[in-house]
Amino acid sequence: MEQAPDHERIFARFERASRAENFGGLGLGLYLARQVVQAHGGTISVVSAPGEGATFHLRLPLAAASGTTASA
């Protein structure tokens, strides 16, 4: 699956998919989301098409990266 150039760029710090005049915010939401997901050993990605919206895929491991399992 080919990714549009913006698909990776929108996860960078202070980046936006839309112009500032159209929407508020600092451009940190997806950057922070990626940082948290990666800290837990997971991945986050996006699939989108112009005018069709976007779908974000979040994948987290079931067990800790060190091989230990979480206790309830």
Secondary structure, 3 states (H helix, E strand, C coil): CCCCHHHHHCCCCCCCCCCCCCCCCCCCHHHHHHHHHHHCCCEEEEEECCCCCEEEEEECCCCCCCCCCCCC
